[in-house]
């Protein structure tokens, strides 16, 4: 047994070292790509490529609209609206807003409990009711996921998201993070970035967006494919008014 344990133990140590080296190499590759974004605009994101493949395999064609514009050519109103809607503490946090994550966790736990209770009601017939899940991700976390990761919900994927989020915050200024986010985020089917969204919904350039227009675009971000069907719905306009009222208190990077 001792003779077997010795070689087996050495093989196990070598395997663990190999895994560790691979993990380190992966993180260094992510860090290098993030650092390059200080000077180079990303040509595409993992999410965009997956969307392009989905459209091609589903529809047999890719209908795409995206045009990169520098931060100076994006309306200050859109910057304020997106921060007010998606990540009010963007300027002050270090990538993860733990308070927002805790609130989202509590809301999701209550939603799941309500869904289970409804499923037990006689009228439900035992049918599973899916709870409405809300997120607490910051703009930086959303960017980390869209740039490099898949949409699967696993512990390892979330851990990698946290790691890339810290890289983004450590290697890029906040202003650059917001610029990349606004140029790559989805605003509809095959519609990416502030310029494409402004042209599609309002027939103007991103730098000319007014307060109300910017607020309405910010409303769409959590579910762009759903809201693009009715971009002027009562909900979008009402929620947009709430965001517009918050914009004045937003601090920009």
Secondary structure, DSSP 8 states (H G I E B T S, - for coil): -HHHHHHHHHHHHHHHHHHHHHHHHHHHHHHHHHHHTTTS--S--HHHHHHHHHHHHHHSS---B-----GGGS-HHHHHHHHHHH-TTTTTSSS--HHHHHHHHHHHHHHHHHHHHHHHSGGGTT------------HHHHHHHHHH--S---HHHHHHHHHHHHHHHHHS-HHHHHHHHHHHSEEETTEESHHHHHHHHHSS-GGG--HHHHHHHHHHGGGHHHHGGGTT-HHHHHHHHHHHHHGGG----
